[in-house]
Amino acid sequence: MSPPTRTARAPAMHDELQSLSLADLRLLSLLLAERSITRVAEASGQAQPAVSRKLQRLRDVLADPLLVRSGARMVPTERAQTLREPLREIMAQAARLEAGGSFDPARAERAFHIVCSDCLPPDFLPGIVARLAGAGPRIAAHIRPADAAFDLAQALDEGSVDLVINNDPRPREDLRMAVLFTDEVVCLMRRGHPLAQERRIPLARYLRMRHLAPHTGAQPRTGPIDGELAKTGYQRQIVATVPEFNLAPYALLDSDLVFTTARRFAAHYAARLPLVMAPAPAELPPMRFYQLWHERSHASAASRWLRAQVQAQAQAGGPQQVSLPG
């Protein structure tokens, strides 16, 4: 009597499972974290049809749909949920294997995934991309914003994100951290603004000013500036918001709004547009920019190399010489 079909299928499925590469497993981990083919395509630098084909192959190999539609969202199946912990362990093991060797970017094939705040100096991320992409023909750099729709904690835990670059005053305490640079807080405004020649804007006057702020999906008053003001019970007048940092300087050109930001960011635009900077109130301490990574990748040769490139870019991209009033 021939064996049941399910028994006959088992060796074939085992062979298929064995055919999955580490890249396949990384993609699966990213799919389960993002729950969106579009966002995975953007994060991994692939075309959406390519990601769809790879998801279909994963579904065939694992004999499970993995992600199913629930209203407007994609949600993981029960089988997919059971895969999360094994995937986390595999990513951790891969990082430990990497840690035991060296990393030669000229010969390695590696895609680095970085999540960052958009408040960085405008030339900072392009400099990182140039460093990584220029280091080897098979090195890829995929950088995405730290938006509210992305579960960053989960992505770090599962290994689908290599590094976070941010200036949030409350980083996760369980992650490794290295400060990239600290930067003075300044007010950016148009030339001819009534306060453009202030040696330093007093706090009382600052609180009466009309402010422009970024609003990227989270509450606009949860950033470093408003967090510091809230510690002393103050609140500024935010009368306009823009969806990203790099739009803010252009919104200042024909208004008396003021944008509070780090000096390196402001200096970039003050050197190119009819804008000026004035020191923010002394009550606002310098901003701290840092990189964060998971403990599992701390000893990885590839991760160490990546962090060194980011640190080198932070040191190389010092502020431009734009004078402050006084």
Wavefront OBJ file of the C-alpha trace (Angstrom):
o trace
v 0.000 0.000 0.000
v 1.364 3.373 -0.932
v 1.928 5.830 1.954
v -0.586 8.606 2.553
v -0.148 11.738 0.504
v 0.716 13.824 3.590
v 3.550 11.443 4.504
v 4.869 11.511 0.957
v 4.804 15.306 1.021
v 6.925 15.585 4.181
v 10.387 14.906 2.646
v 9.649 17.314 -0.207
v 8.611 20.057 2.229
v 11.749 19.425 4.268
v 13.836 19.865 1.118
v 12.045 23.127 0.377
v 12.645 24.414 3.899
v 16.305 23.602 3.520
v 16.352 25.716 0.359
v 15.488 28.918 2.243
v 18.486 31.201 2.553
v 19.317 33.598 5.353
v 18.162 36.401 3.027
v 14.790 34.634 2.680
v 14.455 34.422 6.452
v 15.434 38.069 6.876
v 12.750 39.029 4.364
v 10.187 36.914 6.197
v 11.128 38.597 9.456
v 10.711 42.006 7.817
v 7.353 41.023 6.313
v 6.035 39.927 9.686
v 7.282 43.151 11.280
v 5.966 45.526 8.589
v 2.846 43.574 7.523
v 2.941 45.457 4.230
v 4.491 44.506 0.890
v 4.782 48.189 0.005
v 6.720 49.092 3.162
v 8.944 46.013 2.858
v 9.731 46.947 -0.737
v 10.671 50.476 0.367
v 12.706 49.271 3.342
v 14.601 46.619 1.382
v 15.100 48.570 -1.837
v 13.214 46.008 -3.926
v 10.342 46.320 -6.367
v 6.912 45.430 -5.005
v 6.389 42.611 -7.547
v 9.674 41.037 -6.455
v 8.617 41.126 -2.797
v 5.212 39.677 -3.745
v 6.883 36.793 -5.593
v 9.145 36.074 -2.633
v 6.197 36.150 -0.253
v 4.362 33.682 -2.487
v 7.385 31.376 -2.453
v 7.527 31.580 1.347
v 3.829 30.733 1.462
v 4.389 27.726 -0.782
v 7.368 26.455 1.191
v 5.716 26.919 4.577
v 2.287 25.801 3.341
v 0.642 28.781 5.020
v -0.610 32.201 3.806
v 1.511 33.884 6.544
v -0.194 37.287 6.077
v -3.922 37.664 5.465
v -6.172 40.650 4.891
v -8.178 41.999 7.848
v -10.042 45.078 6.697
v -7.438 47.554 5.443
v -4.589 45.786 7.250
v -2.530 42.655 6.811
v -2.271 40.464 9.899
v -0.081 37.398 10.566
v -1.654 33.964 10.677
v -1.324 31.723 13.710
v 1.499 29.856 11.954
v 3.287 33.119 11.260
v 3.011 34.090 14.916
v 4.727 30.828 15.901
v 7.594 31.662 13.540
v 8.488 34.940 15.225
v 10.535 33.461 18.049
v 12.441 30.972 15.823
v 13.204 33.811 13.399
v 14.481 35.930 16.277
v 16.784 33.098 17.340
v 18.032 32.550 13.782
v 18.861 36.238 13.366
v 20.697 36.166 16.686
v 22.671 33.071 15.662
v 23.568 34.689 12.339
v 24.874 37.747 14.184
v 26.991 35.533 16.451
v 28.456 33.730 13.449
v 29.337 37.085 11.897
v 30.958 38.184 15.137
v 33.449 35.352 14.939
v 34.999 36.554 11.696
v 36.013 39.702 9.886
v 34.056 41.897 7.518
v 35.496 42.940 4.179
v 33.024 45.298 2.478
v 34.864 44.968 -0.837
v 33.981 41.262 -0.950
v 30.913 40.935 1.264
v 27.294 40.812 0.139
v 25.244 42.613 2.757
v 22.225 44.918 2.935
v 22.172 47.279 5.917
v 18.828 48.527 7.230
v 18.835 51.821 9.126
v 15.944 53.684 10.722
v 16.454 57.372 11.436
v 14.813 60.599 12.448
v 14.400 63.201 9.700
v 15.808 65.951 11.937
v 19.382 65.061 10.975
v 21.496 67.550 8.988
v 20.436 67.272 5.313
v 23.879 66.121 4.162
v 24.262 63.479 6.886
v 22.275 60.572 5.433
v 23.484 61.105 1.839
v 27.012 60.918 3.245
v 26.244 57.581 4.915
v 24.713 56.202 1.718
v 27.795 57.247 -0.236
v 30.112 55.609 2.306
v 28.218 52.323 2.345
v 27.421 52.052 -1.360
v 30.976 53.018 -2.266
v 32.586 50.470 0.048
v 31.811 47.427 -2.079
v 29.851 46.377 -5.182
v 27.471 44.166 -3.170
v 26.874 46.464 -0.194
v 23.375 47.975 -0.049
v 22.036 50.713 2.233
v 18.313 50.998 2.959
v 17.266 53.917 5.162
v 13.714 54.552 6.295
v 12.091 57.130 8.595
v 11.147 56.348 12.165
v 7.406 56.765 11.663
v 4.581 55.767 13.959
v 3.396 52.983 11.621
v 6.637 51.043 12.030
v 7.155 48.810 15.065
v 10.782 49.736 15.642
v 11.167 47.829 18.904
v 9.995 44.629 17.271
v 12.197 45.151 14.207
v 15.282 45.586 16.394
v 14.372 42.556 18.470
v 13.919 40.418 15.362
v 17.024 41.695 13.596
v 15.321 43.225 10.540
v 16.826 46.623 11.469
v 20.571 46.991 12.013
v 20.793 50.501 13.409
v 18.725 53.450 14.629
v 19.910 57.065 14.383
v 17.862 59.459 16.475
v 17.791 62.301 18.998
v 14.840 61.229 21.157
v 15.728 62.240 24.735
v 14.444 58.867 26.035
v 16.100 56.043 24.075
v 15.382 52.441 25.010
v 17.564 51.516 27.954
v 18.025 47.892 26.840
v 19.782 48.925 23.619
v 23.433 49.742 23.053
v 24.070 53.432 22.373
v 26.904 55.637 21.142
v 26.649 59.425 20.932
v 27.382 60.768 17.449
v 27.412 64.473 18.289
v 25.709 67.080 20.429
v 24.454 70.295 18.913
v 23.344 73.732 20.073
v 19.647 74.562 19.745
v 18.907 77.604 17.584
v 15.926 79.431 16.126
v 15.786 79.632 12.349
v 13.872 82.538 10.763
v 13.788 84.723 7.676
v 16.161 87.616 7.184
v 14.461 90.765 8.368
v 12.514 88.946 11.065
v 11.966 91.263 14.090
v 14.147 88.976 16.246
v 16.806 88.199 13.654
v 19.479 90.256 15.469
v 18.879 88.930 18.967
v 22.065 87.842 20.752
v 19.962 85.203 22.529
v 16.182 84.988 22.600
v 14.863 85.200 26.187
v 12.499 82.419 27.231
v 9.601 84.804 27.904
v 9.822 86.232 24.408
v 10.350 82.771 22.906
v 7.076 81.579 24.438
v 5.198 84.509 22.868
v 6.578 83.815 19.392
v 4.627 81.957 16.686
v 6.320 78.634 16.025
v 6.533 76.187 13.160
v 7.111 72.513 14.041
v 7.336 69.161 12.264
v 4.405 66.806 12.620
v 5.255 63.386 11.211
v 2.434 61.249 12.606
v 3.193 61.490 16.323
v 1.994 64.310 18.533
v 3.986 67.461 17.676
v 4.678 68.206 21.350
v 6.537 64.964 22.107
v 9.911 65.952 20.608
v 13.047 67.183 22.396
v 12.100 70.881 22.325
v 8.605 70.594 23.763
v 9.732 67.843 26.119
v 12.299 70.186 27.670
v 9.762 73.012 27.942
v 7.237 70.682 29.564
v 9.720 69.852 32.334
v 9.414 73.418 33.587
v 5.695 73.728 32.876
v 5.992 75.856 29.723
v 4.392 75.440 26.327
v 5.158 77.350 23.128
v 2.644 78.487 20.509
v 2.839 76.051 17.592
v 0.631 77.658 14.958
v 1.790 75.688 11.907
v 3.149 72.198 11.225
v 4.782 70.502 8.239
v 5.053 66.745 7.580
v 8.855 66.673 7.469
v 11.830 68.661 8.729
v 13.256 69.628 5.372
v 10.092 71.526 4.403
v 10.284 73.775 7.446
v 12.978 76.216 6.202
v 10.980 76.974 3.055
v 7.866 77.716 5.121
v 9.829 80.458 6.927
v 10.711 82.496 3.841
v 7.490 84.515 3.650
v 6.323 84.497 7.265
v 7.391 85.557 10.738
v 7.256 81.975 12.010
v 10.247 80.555 13.853
v 11.609 77.020 13.600
v 13.614 75.625 16.530
v 16.153 72.977 15.615
v 19.767 71.870 15.946
v 22.466 74.213 14.683
v 23.875 71.805 12.053
v 20.460 71.436 10.450
v 19.794 75.193 10.537
v 23.266 76.092 9.254
v 22.758 74.012 6.118
v 19.741 76.101 5.096
v 21.031 79.428 6.395
v 23.944 79.030 3.972
v 21.591 78.457 1.019
v 18.420 80.456 1.701
v 17.729 83.994 2.991
v 17.441 82.698 6.544
v 19.286 83.519 9.758
v 19.826 81.783 13.087
v 19.564 83.125 16.619
v 20.500 81.186 19.778
v 17.479 79.605 21.458
v 16.738 80.332 25.139
v 19.414 79.069 27.495
v 16.790 76.850 29.139
v 16.913 74.564 26.069
v 19.983 72.312 26.449
v 21.994 70.988 23.471
v 20.479 68.139 21.482
v 22.156 64.759 21.601
v 22.241 62.640 18.443
v 23.164 58.973 18.793
v 23.076 55.557 17.179
v 21.307 52.586 18.778
v 21.722 48.878 18.124
v 20.631 45.579 19.622
v 22.859 43.586 21.952
v 22.784 40.631 19.547
v 24.710 42.581 16.895
v 27.127 44.322 19.255
v 30.054 41.988 18.488
v 29.189 41.447 14.818
v 32.029 42.468 12.513
v 29.550 43.817 9.954
v 27.700 45.801 12.609
v 30.937 47.219 14.008
v 31.938 48.320 10.509
v 28.523 49.934 9.933
v 28.680 51.843 13.218
v 32.194 53.032 12.390
v 30.968 54.439 9.058
v 28.144 56.322 10.751
v 30.499 57.668 13.410
v 32.982 58.786 10.760
v 30.246 60.632 8.884
v 29.141 62.350 12.093
v 32.678 63.586 12.690
v 33.257 64.597 9.067
v 30.048 66.573 8.639
v 30.667 69.395 11.091
v 28.516 72.534 10.985
v 29.105 75.096 8.286
v 30.451 78.461 9.344
v 27.302 80.564 9.527
v 27.486 83.426 11.981
v 24.990 83.931 14.778
v 23.912 87.431 15.798
v 26.291 89.260 18.111
l 1 2 3 4 5 6 7 8 9 10 11 12 13 14 15 16 17 18 19 20 21 22 23 24 25 26 27 28 29 30 31 32 33 34 35 36 37 38 39 40 41 42 43 44 45 46 47 48 49 50 51 52 53 54 55 56 57 58 59 60 61 62 63 64 65 66 67 68 69 70 71 72 73 74 75 76 77 78 79 80 81 82 83 84 85 86 87 88 89 90 91 92 93 94 95 96 97 98 99 100 101 102 103 104 105 106 107 108 109 110 111 112 113 114 115 116 117 118 119 120 121 122 123 124 125 126 127 128 129 130 131 132 133 134 135 136 137 138 139 140 141 142 143 144 145 146 147 148 149 150 151 152 153 154 155 156 157 158 159 160 161 162 163 164 165 166 167 168 169 170 171 172 173 174 175 176 177 178 179 180 181 182 183 184 185 186 187 188 189 190 191 192 193 194 195 196 197 198 199 200 201 202 203 204 205 206 207 208 209 210 211 212 213 214 215 216 217 218 219 220 221 222 223 224 225 226 227 228 229 230 231 232 233 234 235 236 237 238 239 240 241 242 243 244 245 246 247 248 249 250 251 252 253 254 255 256 257 258 259 260 261 262 263 264 265 266 267 268 269 270 271 272 273 274 275 276 277 278 279 280 281 282 283 284 285 286 287 288 289 290 291 292 293 294 295 296 297 298 299 300 301 302 303 304 305 306 307 308 309 310 311 312 313 314 315 316 317 318 319 320 321 322 323 324 325 326
